[in-house]
Amino acid sequence: MQLWHFFNLTGDLDKDTRLTIDATQRWREEARGDEQQTIRVTVEQTIAKGLRIGGGGAVFEAGGATEIRPHQQVSLTRGRIEWRTRLEERFFDGADRMELRLRQRIQYNQPLGQVWRASLGGEWLGLLQGRNDGQGASTEQWRAQAGIATRINNRLEVGANYWLIVAPRGSLPARTTHVPQTVLTYRF
């Protein structure tokens, strides 16, 4: 069983530059990697209507181990649909080398009246290079997400998500995880 809490702080630094800081507390079983705390900072620049490029970095702490994760990304929004491609360089304590991961996400957002919205999405996480010598490219995870959120005021939004995470494991059966989430977003 897992339960993840997301805390987001986001806003515009100028008319074309967005800053997002997100932190999570992930309560997870020891078999799933134990509890995890994360913090990520992302800066994005709008370069054309509906097109942003950006990057940032994150620190992940779980079970006494640390992961440092710089990333670069491109996001394209058309109407209610958003596509994001993110490349992550993952540095783990004690790993043979840097792990390189590509993430492809699509999300649909549907307004539900004046203050509510729903979202549906999917994401593929693929390893281009594993953290251990001899570990090549593979699919790490498939994620499906459904969520609902409500705006409390012009700055504060609360929501809940459900994620289905499927992790292929070669000749072993895939590992399936169901993750309920809470989300608190503050816009400055």
C-alpha positions in Angstrom: 0.0 0.0 0.0 1.2 3.5 -0.8 -0.1 7.1 -0.2 1.6 10.1 -1.8 1.1 13.7 -0.7 2.0 16.4 -3.3 2.7 20.0 -2.4 3.2 22.4 -5.3 4.2 26.0 -5.5 4.0 27.5 -8.9 3.9 30.9 -10.6 5.2 33.2 -13.3 8.6 35.0 -12.8 7.8 37.1 -15.8 5.4 36.9 -18.8 7.3 34.0 -20.4 9.0 32.2 -17.4 7.4 29.9 -14.9 8.8 28.5 -11.7 7.5 25.3 -10.1 8.6 23.8 -6.8 7.1 20.5 -5.8 7.6 18.4 -2.8 6.2 15.0 -1.9 5.9 12.7 1.0 5.4 9.2 -0.2 4.4 6.6 2.4 5.3 3.2 0.9 5.9 -0.3 2.1 9.5 -1.3 2.7 9.1 -3.8 -0.2 8.3 -0.8 -2.4 11.4 1.2 -1.4 10.3 2.5 2.0 9.1 6.0 2.7 10.4 8.7 0.3 10.7 12.5 0.4 11.3 14.5 -2.7 11.8 18.1 -3.7 12.0 19.3 -7.3 12.6 22.7 -8.9 11.7 23.4 -12.5 12.0 26.6 -14.6 10.2 26.7 -18.0 10.4 29.3 -20.7 7.5 29.8 -23.2 9.1 30.0 -26.7 5.9 29.9 -28.8 2.1 29.7 -28.1 1.6 26.5 -26.2 5.3 25.5 -26.3 7.6 25.6 -23.3 11.1 24.3 -22.7 12.8 24.0 -19.3 14.7 22.1 -16.8 15.7 21.8 -13.2 16.7 19.3 -10.6 15.4 17.2 -7.8 16.6 15.4 -4.7 14.9 12.1 -3.6 15.5 10.5 -0.2 14.3 6.9 0.5 15.4 4.3 3.0 18.6 6.2 3.8 19.6 6.5 0.1 19.8 9.7 -1.9 19.1 10.3 -5.6 20.1 13.5 -7.4 18.0 14.0 -10.6 18.7 16.9 -13.1 16.1 17.1 -15.9 15.3 18.8 -19.2 11.8 19.0 -20.7 9.6 20.2 -23.5 5.9 20.7 -23.1 3.3 21.3 -25.8 -0.3 22.3 -24.9 -3.1 22.3 -27.5 -6.5 23.0 -26.0 -7.1 20.7 -23.1 -4.3 18.3 -24.0 -0.7 18.5 -22.8 2.2 16.4 -24.0 5.5 16.4 -22.1 8.9 14.9 -22.9 11.3 14.8 -20.0 14.9 13.5 -20.0 16.3 12.7 -16.5 19.9 12.1 -15.5 19.7 10.0 -12.3 22.6 9.8 -9.8 22.2 7.1 -7.1 24.4 6.5 -4.1 26.6 3.5 -4.9 25.5 3.1 -8.5 28.0 2.1 -11.2 27.1 5.0 -13.4 24.4 7.7 -14.1 21.0 6.3 -15.1 19.4 8.0 -18.1 15.6 8.0 -18.3 13.1 9.3 -20.8 9.5 10.1 -19.8 6.7 10.6 -22.3 3.4 11.9 -20.8 0.1 12.9 -22.2 -2.7 14.5 -20.1 -6.2 15.7 -20.7 -7.8 18.3 -18.5 -11.6 18.8 -18.4 -13.3 21.7 -16.6 -16.3 20.7 -14.5 -18.1 24.0 -13.8 -16.5 27.1 -12.4 -14.1 25.6 -9.8 -13.8 21.9 -10.4 -11.7 20.1 -13.0 -10.9 16.5 -13.9 -7.8 15.0 -15.5 -6.8 11.8 -17.2 -3.3 10.9 -18.3 -0.7 8.3 -19.1 3.0 8.2 -19.0 5.8 5.8 -20.2 9.1 5.8 -18.4 11.9 4.2 -20.3 15.5 3.6 -19.3 18.0 4.6 -22.0 20.9 3.5 -19.8 20.6 1.7 -16.5 22.5 2.6 -13.3 24.4 -0.7 -13.3 27.0 -1.8 -15.8 25.5 -4.1 -18.4 22.0 -2.7 -17.8 20.7 -1.4 -21.1 17.5 0.1 -22.4 14.2 -1.1 -21.1 10.7 0.0 -20.1 10.7 0.9 -16.4 7.1 1.8 -15.9 3.7 2.5 -17.4 1.5 5.0 -15.5 -2.2 5.8 -15.8 -3.6 8.7 -13.8 -7.1 10.0 -13.0 -7.7 13.0 -10.8 -10.1 15.7 -9.6 -9.3 19.1 -8.2 -11.2 22.1 -6.9 -10.1 25.7 -6.7 -10.5 27.1 -3.2 -9.6 30.7 -4.3 -7.5 32.3 -7.0 -4.3 30.9 -5.5 -5.1 27.6 -3.8 -6.3 24.3 -5.3 -6.8 20.9 -3.6 -7.2 17.6 -5.3 -7.0 13.9 -5.3 -5.5 11.5 -7.8 -5.3 7.8 -8.4 -2.3 6.3 -10.2 -2.0 2.8 -11.6 1.7 2.0 -12.0 2.8 -1.1 -13.9 6.5 -2.0 -13.8 7.6 -4.8 -16.2 10.2 -7.2 -14.7 11.5 -9.2 -17.7 10.5 -12.9 -17.3 8.8 -12.2 -13.9 5.2 -11.0 -13.7 4.9 -7.2 -13.9 4.6 -5.4 -10.6 1.3 -3.4 -10.3 0.9 -0.7 -7.8 -2.2 1.4 -6.9 -1.3 4.8 -5.5 -3.9 7.2 -4.0 -2.6 10.8 -3.8 -3.5 14.1 -2.4 -2.5 17.4 -4.0 -2.2 20.9 -2.6 -1.2 23.6 -5.2 -0.5 27.3 -4.4 -0.1 29.8 -7.2 1.9 33.0 -6.5 
